[in-house]
Amino acid sequence: MAARHSDVVIIGGGIAGIATAYYLAKTGITSTVVERDGLASHASGFAYGGLSGGIPDGPNLNFPIIQKSMGLFRELAQGLPEQTSVDIQYRQRPVLKIAFNEAEATEASQYLVWQQEQVDYKVEWIGAVDVLALEPRVNPEVIGALHIEGGGDVEPYRLTLALAEAAEKMGVIIRTGNVVGLRHHGSQIRGVALAGEDISADTVVMAMGPWSGALTEWTGVNVPVRPLKGQIIRLQANGAPYSYSINHHKNYAMTKPADNFVWCGTTEEEVGFDEAKTTESRDAIIESTLRMLPSLADANLALQTACLRPVTPDNLLLLGGIPGIDGLYLATGGGRQGIMMGPAMGKTIADLISSGATDVDIAPYDTGRFTV
Ligand SMILES: Cc1cc2nc3c(=O)[nH]c(=O)nc-3n(C[C@H](O)[C@H](O)[C@H](O)COP(=O)(O)OP(=O)(O)OC[C@H]3O[C@@H](n4cnc5c(N)ncnc54)[C@H](O)[C@@H]3O)c2cc1C
């Protein structure tokens, strides 16, 4: 049986894979995206979509990619509505990272000076009176908050869908298929194997999210990506929409325009590839949400979702070519910020494939760093 051919095959129809296909197509290189379950059917379709104010909680080697992505989001917000029928609901909106005691206040503001140096919008510590003036529904036990004015969010499913639609208009093929192995000849990649079919290609990008560990079996290069489950609930609440993302520790609540529900999260669960929703996590999220916003006690539960973040042992991306195999690339490890970093991950891989170079220092994301 003759193999089908595509210049580039991308495995995975999440944000990392679809952003790669989009930016590659913009350079004139079309690709085939192979997705086994459905476009954005895992984390890229169900994430909160917070853009963390465009700054990490503290100094972080993923920051160059985050900064690059924030610039790309501004471009996408302009360009995608013209190219597609999908509104990605990108918007600027502020964050209140609240604290209930001095220890939490110290933790929330420990990198404030560093954060202020990184961005051109206001990041400041404000007291309880100011917090409650900005959002009177915050728990009055609050003692203050980190106020990040330049935050933002996006609707992740719509973002992935819009990039996919724009990519398809530029010639990208998105198809269903379960990739079960790689084909290579010597050190040169030659394509992918699906159940009962091969697709030949001189370039393959693996963007398989938490399932990227398959690369270890397929190539011997150690890719210790693990799934970190997270759940979100969406509440139907009375009253005005929240215009601040209210955050406390690793939890958050915010009205999203996609459905006008208050999206509340989240959990971090080390349970392997189990994507089931659980009552325990639902109750834990309700508890953390009511600690932040007690008046939501009257809200109705509208939806609960669960999905898996792709996490690396050092929380840094795996981004770039695979050592020893020409034409094979890896784009994963977005963890809790994979939507925010997705456009820049895709653009970086597209630049590497199309020109052999990228304007981001990808040394910290070396795909061979876990192979001894
Ligand atoms: C509860 C929760 C909240 C989150 N909130 C945020 C947030 O606010 N901001 C943020 O930036 N990030 C957030 N994230 C993180 C973000 O969702 C992920 O980091 C990101 O979606 C990962 O994208 P991906 O493309 O790498 O992986 P995925 O979205 O998992 O896509 C990988 C795809 O590859 C496919 N695949 C795997 N193996 C194969 C194969 N062999 N053949 C074919 N296809 C295959 C899968 O079916 C899947 O569709 C959140 C995550 C969770 C769980």
The ligand as a Tripos MOL2 file, in Angstrom:
@<TRIPOS>MOLECULE
LIG
   53    58     1     0     0
SMALL
NO_CHARGES

@<TRIPOS>ATOM
      1 C1         -8.5590   22.7530   34.5350 C.3       1 LIG1
      2 C2         -7.5270   23.3730   33.6270 C.ar      1 LIG1
      3 C3         -7.4540   24.7650   33.5220 C.ar      1 LIG1
      4 C4         -6.4980   25.3650   32.7130 C.ar      1 LIG1
      5 N1         -6.4420   26.7170   32.6290 N.ar      1 LIG1
      6 C5         -5.4940   27.3200   31.8860 C.ar      1 LIG1
      7 C6         -5.4140   28.7340   31.8290 C.ar      1 LIG1
      8 O1         -6.2030   29.4330   32.4650 O.2       1 LIG1
      9 N2         -4.4500   29.2920   31.0520 N.ar      1 LIG1
     10 C7         -3.5600   28.5420   30.3520 C.ar      1 LIG1
     11 O2         -2.7050   29.1130   29.6800 O.2       1 LIG1
     12 N3         -3.6120   27.1720   30.3830 N.ar      1 LIG1
     13 C8         -4.5490   26.5540   31.1450 C.ar      1 LIG1
     14 N4         -4.5950   25.1880   31.2270 N.ar      1 LIG1
     15 C9         -3.5500   24.3960   30.5750 C.3       1 LIG1
     16 C10        -3.8330   24.1390   29.0960 C.3       1 LIG1
     17 O3         -5.1610   23.7220   28.9260 O.3       1 LIG1
     18 C11        -2.8960   23.0570   28.5420 C.3       1 LIG1
     19 O4         -1.5440   23.3080   28.9300 O.3       1 LIG1
     20 C12        -2.9510   23.0430   27.0150 C.3       1 LIG1
     21 O5         -4.2770   22.9790   26.5810 O.3       1 LIG1
     22 C13        -2.1640   21.8640   26.4560 C.3       1 LIG1
     23 O6         -2.3130   21.8880   25.0510 O.3       1 LIG1
     24 P1         -1.6630   20.7700   24.1510 P.3       1 LIG1
     25 O7         -1.9930   21.0790   22.7550 O.co2     1 LIG1
     26 O8         -0.2230   20.6500   24.5260 O.co2     1 LIG1
     27 O9         -2.3540   19.4120   24.6460 O.3       1 LIG1
     28 P2         -3.8640   18.8660   24.4400 P.3       1 LIG1
     29 O10        -4.8560   19.9450   24.4750 O.co2     1 LIG1
     30 O11        -4.0140   17.7390   25.3920 O.co2     1 LIG1
     31 O12        -3.8340   18.3040   22.9590 O.3       1 LIG1
     32 C14        -3.0890   17.1540   22.6340 C.3       1 LIG1
     33 C15        -3.8830   16.3800   21.5780 C.3       1 LIG1
     34 O13        -3.0910   15.3140   21.0660 O.3       1 LIG1
     35 C16        -3.9600   14.2460   20.7630 C.3       1 LIG1
     36 N5         -3.1670   13.0090   20.6980 N.ar      1 LIG1
     37 C17        -2.4450   12.4650   21.7050 C.ar      1 LIG1
     38 N6         -1.8540   11.3460   21.2780 N.ar      1 LIG1
     39 C18        -2.2050   11.1680   19.9790 C.ar      1 LIG1
     40 C19        -1.9180   10.1710   18.9920 C.ar      1 LIG1
     41 N7         -1.1280    9.1240   19.2710 N.pl3     1 LIG1
     42 N8         -2.4610   10.2930   17.7480 N.ar      1 LIG1
     43 C20        -3.2580   11.3560   17.4670 C.ar      1 LIG1
     44 N9         -3.5770   12.3250   18.3640 N.ar      1 LIG1
     45 C21        -3.0530   12.2250   19.6020 C.ar      1 LIG1
     46 C22        -4.9660   14.2480   21.9000 C.3       1 LIG1
     47 O14        -6.1620   13.5860   21.5440 O.3       1 LIG1
     48 C23        -5.1420   15.7530   22.1430 C.3       1 LIG1
     49 O15        -6.2730   16.2580   21.4680 O.3       1 LIG1
     50 C24        -5.5680   24.5530   31.9930 C.ar      1 LIG1
     51 C25        -5.6560   23.1650   32.0640 C.ar      1 LIG1
     52 C26        -6.6250   22.5660   32.8800 C.ar      1 LIG1
     53 C27        -6.6950   21.0690   32.9550 C.3       1 LIG1
@<TRIPOS>BOND
     1     1     2 1
     2     2     3 ar
     3     2    52 ar
     4     3     4 ar
     5     4     5 ar
     6     4    50 ar
     7     5     6 ar
     8     6     7 ar
     9     6    13 1
    10     7     8 2
    11     7     9 ar
    12     9    10 ar
    13    10    11 2
    14    10    12 ar
    15    12    13 ar
    16    13    14 ar
    17    14    15 1
    18    14    50 ar
    19    15    16 1
    20    16    17 1
    21    16    18 1
    22    18    19 1
    23    18    20 1
    24    20    21 1
    25    20    22 1
    26    22    23 1
    27    23    24 1
    28    24    25 2
    29    24    26 1
    30    24    27 1
    31    27    28 1
    32    28    29 2
    33    28    30 1
    34    28    31 1
    35    31    32 1
    36    32    33 1
    37    33    34 1
    38    33    48 1
    39    34    35 1
    40    35    36 1
    41    35    46 1
    42    36    37 ar
    43    36    45 ar
    44    37    38 ar
    45    38    39 ar
    46    39    40 ar
    47    39    45 ar
    48    40    41 1
    49    40    42 ar
    50    42    43 ar
    51    43    44 ar
    52    44    45 ar
    53    46    47 1
    54    46    48 1
    55    48    49 1
    56    50    51 ar
    57    51    52 ar
    58    52    53 1
@<TRIPOS>SUBSTRUCTURE
     1 LIG1         1 GROUP 0 **** ****
